[in-house]
Amino acid sequence: MSDDNNNSTPDTGELAQKLNLETGRISWQELQRHFARGVVLVVSRPLDLIEVAIKLTQDDTPQFERWLAEGLLRRALDEDARGWHAADTEFWSVVVAPWVLVQATDVSTSI
């Protein structure tokens, strides 16, 4: 174990492995109730879903502020929901309570 918990590679690796096992596909039909609660975060394609989940777990506010400023991470909007409903979109998702992080599985779907 490392003396510095904030920079512990084994802990981060274990967390990544745990989160990866908790990642799964979710349909728009299943995601709707989370969207209605306002807890869906859209993770843009350039970002790795697991990396974002790790940073959220670690409460890495500066990194989240950068992603938000760059438009790489954002709350899901009503216009997203309309598009997802019309396309019956499927997502990769992982829950980091209270948030549900999603990336569309279809490359043609814009998020």
C-alpha positions, 0 to 999 in steps of 0.5 A: 500500500502507498502512504499517499492515498490520493496517488495510490495506483493499486487503489485506483486500479482496484477501483477501476476494476470494480467500476468496470464490473459494474458497467453495463448496457442500459436502454433509454427505457430503463434510463428514463426514470434516472433522467426524470430525477435529474441524475444522468451525466453525459460523458462525451466519446473522447472520455473514458467512462471508467476514468470519469467514474473514478474521478467522480468517486475521488471527488476530483473537482478540478478535473470535473470543472475542466471537463464541464468547461470543455463540454466533455461532461454535462447533465442530460438535457430535455433535447437529449431525452427527445433524441434518445427516445426517438432513436431508442438509444442504448448506453454504456453506463455506470452508477456512482451514486447519486449519478448515472454516467452514460455514453451512447453505444451507437457511434452515430448517436451524438453525445 
